[in-house]
Each structure stands twice: as C-alpha cells, then as structure tokens.
C-alpha cells in the first residue's frame, strides 16, 4: 500500500485534492494508475472496474448458483465481499455460496478455515467445506511426510483443482469464481513461457475457463492489482487470514512473483502489459495440442487416459510418490517398474478409486 507522504517539517504545503472528485483530500496513491485519490473514490473505482469486467465478459446469468472459492486469504475474502455487494447493488440475481478446500495442513489451513467460517456469518453466505482426506484419503501433511518438501505443490495444485470441482458439484453450482488477480495471471503467463508450456499458454489469460468441463470457472479480478486488493481489505477492515502456506516457500511460482513485483516497481503498467501480451499470443497451426477427454478411472476431464490426480494418487498409494512427477520419459520408466512390481506382488495394487471417500463417489 502506498500513501501520500507527509510534508517535511518547516514546509507549508496544501493537501492535494482528490484527482477524481476534486472535493475531498487525496489520501492514497492508487498503485494501478498512480492517481492521488480519496478513499471514497478508491472504493468506487475499485468496485466499478470489477462490475464492468463482469458485465463486459458476461460472466454470469441471473439465477445461477455461484461457488466462491474461499481460502480465507485477502483475494477470496475481498471477492466474497465485493461480489455480495455488486450482486445486491446491480441485481445480478445470483445465488452465492462459499466453497473451501481443507488440504489438511496443520497450523495453516485449519486456522484460515476459521476465518472463512467468520466470513460465512459476516456476509450471510452458506459455506461448504471439502477435504483432501475425504476425497483422496490423504492430507497434505501426510503427503509431505511421504514425498518431502520438493514437488509437494504439484500434488496440492492438482488435488485442489479437482476438489473445487467436486465440491461445487455437491452444492450443484453452475459456476466457480476464484480470486486470481492480475498479478497471479501475469505470473502464470511468465511461468508458461519459462516452461515452454504451449497448451497452457494458449488459455492461461482466459477470464472464463473449463466451459467444456464439468463446471466453468471465472476470474472477476483478472485486471485487479494485488496491491489494490490489499488496500481495499485494509480500509474496509475486512477479516482475512494473511499467513503464507508453510509448504510453499521455495515454490517455482514464488520466483516469478518476485520478478513481477520488481517490474511493477519500475513500471506499474507492466502487469497489465504482460496479461495483454498473453491474450494476443497465437499458437502455430502446426503445434499439436492435447485433445480433451475424460479419465478412464474417475471420469474427470483429462487429455490422458488417466488424469493427473489419479496418477499422483496411484503413486502415493503404491509407495511410489514420484510417479507422475518430472519428465514424461522418467515417469514412463518408473511406471514400467511399477507394473513389474505389481506383477510380482499383485496384492500391492493399493485401493481403487472406484470407491466412496465420504460423500464423493469416484
């Protein structure tokens, strides 16, 4: 957050008026535009920009049941608050829910879920919580114990994405909205370039994804800066959880995030410029793209015979946690070794996914 600095002692200066309303005193410098504005105008432009994104991109239809991915952090908390306000103010006609995923991280997720439960009461929105233990039979604490700190974010990201879809299906949601902001999307564009991930590069800037999947996902904060979300939460005195995940200090994304922050300090428009560059990427017609299908085991959307979650879960259940991690060639070799082990020890196949974990049938 950047506020206007107080004048030096001995110098007389007049407080600048707000550059938007020209009536009230400016009290902050907006990170996105560097305009010096008052808090009231900041609230208005912040909310109006999100409203315009929703309307211009036809994100919702009246009567839809919308699940808000709620982690208790600043992004999802501000999203829940703003979407509730806009839904009432502009008569979107949406039925809103809070949807949380309990990954099973002691000292982190259990605390953040307490924040979500308070938000449930503060905003009057129903809350549904699904857990990794319920869905997959593993918590992240157990997964990290089995695989170590390296690559644990891969497991969590894959499982979390599927868990949100399964949770949304339980409450019969038509759409999921997430708090991914402009910084997040710029980071993703950069990461996909660094990884050479053409398939994801072609869709990572889409404001709505998964329209051919089980439940579409929308990102109303696509053009909203993280710093402005923090400022909004601060001035509105919203209740959110600010501790970072204890298992992600060395995540690859973190390095991209620091690079984006450095660029923003030099040129604030860099974040939007990266997003627009991603929007304008064109994939060569000779590039072979993966064909979308469904997982033969659990029925979830996948471009392979087995979805990533099933492959990772297989590895965990069979005592081969590196299965599905790393290069395809390495995975293929490990999978081959795994099949040999199963032939020698047929009783060591591990539990099938065609069973019920809690209320979820795989």
ZAMARGU-4260 file (C-alpha; in steps of 0.2 Angstrom, whole numbers, plus 5000, padded with zeros to 4 digits):
<rodrens>
0) 5000/5000/5000 | 5007/5017/4996 | 5000/5033/5004 | 5005/5051/5001 | 5020/5056/5012
5) 5018/5069/5025 | 5027/5086/5021 | 5044/5089/5028 | 5044/5100/5044 | 5045/5118/5041
10) 5037/5117/5023 | 5020/5123/5020 | 5010/5113/5008 | 4992/5112/5004 | 4984/5094/5004
15) 4981/5089/4986 | 4963/5087/4982 | 4957/5070/4975 | 4961/5069/4956 | 4944/5061/4953
20) 4931/5070/4963 | 4941/5086/4967 | 4931/5088/4983 | 4939/5078/4996 | 4958/5077/5001
25) 4968/5064/4992 | 4974/5051/5005 | 4982/5037/4994 | 4991/5034/4978 | 4982/5021/4968
30) 4995/5008/4963 | 4987/5004/4946 | 4987/5022/4939 | 4997/5032/4952 | 4982/5044/4954
35) 4981/5053/4970 | 4963/5050/4976 | 4952/5049/4992 | 4947/5033/5000 | 4928/5035/4994
40) 4934/5037/4976 | 4945/5022/4978 | 4931/5011/4984 | 4920/5017/4969 | 4933/5014/4955
45) 4939/4998/4963 | 4921/4991/4963 | 4915/4999/4947 | 4930/4991/4937 | 4926/4974/4943
50) 4907/4977/4939 | 4912/4982/4921 | 4923/4966/4919 | 4908/4956/4925 | 4896/4964/4913
55) 4908/4966/4898 | 4913/4947/4899 | 4895/4941/4903 | 4902/4931/4917 | 4885/4927/4925
60) 4867/4924/4921 | 4853/4928/4933 | 4848/4913/4943 | 4865/4905/4943 | 4872/4896/4958
65) 4889/4903/4960 | 4903/4895/4972 | 4916/4907/4978 | 4932/4898/4981 | 4936/4904/4998
70) 4953/4901/5007 | 4951/4914/5020 | 4965/4925/5011 | 4964/4943/5006 | 4959/4939/4987
75) 4945/4927/4991 | 4939/4937/5006 | 4938/4953/4996 | 4930/4943/4981 | 4916/4937/4993
80) 4913/4954/5000 | 4913/4963/4983 | 4903/4950/4974 | 4890/4951/4988 | 4889/4970/4986
85) 4888/4970/4967 | 4875/4956/4967 | 4864/4966/4978 | 4868/4983/4971 | 4866/4978/4952
90) 4853/4964/4954 | 4864/4951/4946 | 4851/4938/4953 | 4865/4926/4959 | 4864/4913/4972
95) 4881/4914/4981 | 4890/4901/4991 | 4907/4900/4999 | 4917/4884/4995 | 4933/4879/5004
100) 4945/4865/5002 | 4954/4859/5018 | 4970/4852/5012 | 4975/4846/5029 | 4989/4857/5033
105) 4991/4859/5052 | 4994/4877/5058 | 4989/4884/5042 | 4973/4878/5034 | 4964/4874/5050
110) 4967/4892/5055 | 4962/4900/5039 | 4946/4890/5039 | 4941/4898/5055 | 4942/4915/5045
115) 4931/4908/5032 | 4918/4902/5045 | 4918/4920/5052 | 4915/4927/5034 | 4900/4915/5032
120) 4892/4924/5046 | 4898/4941/5041 | 4892/4940/5023 | 4877/4929/5026 | 4883/4916/5013
125) 4882/4897/5015 | 4898/4888/5017 | 4903/4870/5010 | 4920/4863/5015 | 4928/4848/5007
130) 4944/4840/5012 | 4958/4830/5004 | 4956/4817/5017 | 4938/4815/5012 | 4941/4815/4993
135) 4958/4806/4992 | 4962/4798/5008 | 4977/4809/5011 | 4981/4825/5019 | 4994/4837/5013
140) 5003/4834/5030 | 5004/4815/5026 | 5009/4819/5008 | 5023/4830/5013 | 5029/4816/5025
145) 5029/4804/5011 | 5037/4814/4997 | 5046/4828/5006 | 5045/4847/5003 | 5051/4845/4985
150) 5036/4844/4972 | 5023/4845/4986 | 5015/4860/4977 | 5012/4849/4962 | 5001/4837/4972
155) 4992/4851/4981 | 4988/4861/4965 | 4982/4846/4955 | 4971/4839/4970 | 4964/4856/4974
160) 4958/4860/4957 | 4949/4844/4956 | 4942/4846/4974 | 4935/4863/4970 | 4925/4855/4955
165) 4919/4841/4966 | 4914/4852/4980 | 4905/4864/4968 | 4896/4848/4961 | 4890/4844/4978
170) 4881/4861/4980 | 4875/4860/4962 | 4884/4876/4957 | 4883/4882/4939 | 4900/4892/4940
175) 4915/4894/4952 | 4923/4911/4954 | 4941/4912/4961 | 4951/4927/4967 | 4965/4925/4955
180) 4971/4943/4952 | 4981/4952/4938 | 4997/4948/4947 | 4993/4930/4948 | 4989/4929/4929
185) 5004/4939/4924 | 5015/4926/4934 | 5006/4912/4925 | 5010/4919/4908 | 5028/4921/4913
190) 5029/4903/4920 | 5021/4895/4905 | 5034/4904/4894 | 5048/4899/4905 | 5042/4881/4905
195) 5038/4881/4886 | 5020/4875/4891 | 5011/4879/4874 | 4995/4871/4879 | 4993/4881/4895
200) 5000/4897/4887 | 4985/4897/4875 | 4972/4898/4888 | 4980/4905/4904 | 4973/4923/4901
205) 4955/4917/4898 | 4944/4925/4910 | 4932/4910/4910 | 4940/4893/4908 | 4933/4875/4909
210) 4917/4879/4898 | 4919/4862/4891 | 4922/4854/4908 | 4911/4850/4922 | 4909/4867/4929
215) 4916/4884/4921 | 4927/4895/4932 | 4928/4914/4931 | 4941/4926/4937 | 4932/4943/4940
220) 4949/4950/4947 | 4958/4947/4931 | 4963/4965/4929 | 4963/4969/4948 | 4980/4973/4956
225) 4985/4963/4971 | 4991/4979/4980 | 4974/4987/4977 | 4965/4971/4984 | 4976/4973/5000
230) 4972/4992/5001 | 4953/4988/4999 | 4953/4975/5013 | 4963/4986/5024 | 4952/5002/5023
235) 4936/4991/5023 | 4943/4982/5039 | 4939/4965/5031 | 4943/4950/5041 | 4955/4939/5032
240) 4970/4927/5035 | 4987/4933/5030 | 4999/4919/5034 | 5008/4910/5019 | 5007/4892/5016
245) 5021/4883/5027 | 5025/4871/5012 | 5027/4884/4998 | 5042/4895/5002 | 5053/4888/4988
250) 5039/4886/4975 | 5044/4890/4957 | 5030/4902/4956 | 5037/4912/4970 | 5052/4917/4960
255) 5041/4923/4945 | 5031/4933/4958 | 5046/4942/4964 | 5051/4946/4946 | 5034/4953/4943
260) 5035/4964/4958 | 5051/4971/4953 | 5044/4975/4936 | 5029/4984/4944 | 5040/4995/4954
265) 5049/5001/4939 | 5033/5002/4928 | 5016/4999/4936 | 5008/4995/4919 | 5019/4980/4917
270) 5007/4968/4925 | 4993/4973/4913 | 5005/4973/4898 | 5010/4955/4902 | 4992/4950/4903
275) 4988/4958/4886 | 5003/4950/4878 | 4997/4933/4884 | 4979/4937/4877 | 4987/4941/4860
280) 4998/4926/4859 | 4994/4915/4844 | 4998/4897/4843 | 5006/4890/4827 | 4994/4879/4817
285) 5007/4866/4816 | 5008/4864/4835 | 4999/4848/4841 | 4988/4852/4855 | 4981/4839/4868
290) 4964/4833/4865 | 4952/4834/4880 | 4944/4818/4886 | 4939/4810/4902 | 4949/4800/4914
295) 4945/4781/4912 | 4946/4779/4931 | 4937/4794/4939 | 4928/4802/4925 | 4937/4819/4927
300) 4942/4829/4912 | 4959/4824/4906 | 4969/4824/4890 | 4977/4807/4895 | 4969/4790/4899
305) 4971/4794/4917 | 4970/4812/4925 | 4985/4819/4934 | 4976/4817/4951 | 4974/4798/4948
310) 4992/4796/4943 | 4998/4805/4958 | 4986/4796/4970 | 4992/4779/4962 | 5010/4784/4966
315) 5005/4788/4984 | 4995/4773/4987 | 5009/4761/4980 | 5023/4769/4989 | 5030/4777/4973
320) 5026/4796/4977 | 5037/4802/4962 | 5025/4793/4950 | 5019/4807/4938 | 5032/4820/4943
325) 5045/4826/4932 | 5048/4822/4913 | 5037/4810/4904 | 5052/4799/4900 | 5056/4797/4918
330) 5038/4794/4923 | 5036/4781/4909 | 5051/4771/4916 | 5045/4772/4933 | 5028/4767/4928
335) 5036/4752/4919 | 5045/4747/4935 | 5029/4749/4945 | 5020/4737/4933 | 5033/4724/4936
340) 5032/4727/4955 | 5013/4724/4953 | 5015/4708/4943 | 5027/4701/4957 | 5016/4707/4971
345) 4998/4708/4965 | 4991/4711/4982 | 5001/4728/4982 | 4989/4737/4970 | 4983/4749/4983
350) 4965/4755/4984 | 4955/4758/4969 | 4947/4775/4965 | 4931/4766/4961 | 4926/4768/4979
355) 4917/4781/4990 | 4928/4793/5001 | 4915/4801/5012 | 4901/4808/5001 | 4911/4808/4985
360) 4910/4793/4973 | 4925/4791/4962
</rodrens>
